Amino acid sequence: MGKVTISFEMTLDGAFDQMDQWFDENDPGVQRASDELVFGADAVLLGRESYEFFREYWPKQTDDRGFADHYNALPKYVASKTLNGPLDWNATLIEGDVAEAVRQLRDRYDSIISHGYGGLAATLVDAGLVDEVHAGIHPFMVGNAKDRLRTPHPVGLRLLSLETYESGIIAAKYAPVRR
């Protein structure tokens, strides 16, 4: 059975937006962690907002690591109640029960990654389908952060690893505690 990993970047005060103010994609630690996650993935799960942003962003990107080419080539599965298929950018719309669709994807793929922490992530956590949560915590406070880390119920996490980068970013990996 495949592993599902949720990965996101955030500021110390919990902001996910306004990334142009605080996210440095060229940080060596961020690149190393991103490479490990993405090059080890077989598929990507996205919510509608992430899909719409990423499908505009990633096809235009190039790099000498092969990261963009690999990410663009990965099969993507999009959970949305408002999009209609077929989708572009090597993406398939998940229709019907998202949790059941992800259970089937876990039988098909060894490593599935999901970026962001919106409604899709909350659905996956609630269904017990998340194996790891990777959080990049950046040394910046936006000051008007919106509460975005939401789950339908409290979720305990067990620390798997913790790494700090020269830039002050904290990379924490957790596993949900199953009760």
PyMOL commands that set and color helices and strands:
alter all, ss='L'
color gray80, all
select helices_A, chain A and resi 19-22+28-39+48-60+67-73+98-108+119-126
alter helices_A, ss='H'
color red, helices_A
select strands_A, chain A and resi 3-11+43-47+76-79+91-94+111-115+132-138+157-164+170-176
alter strands_A, ss='S'
color yellow, strands_A
deselect
rebuild
show_as cartoon
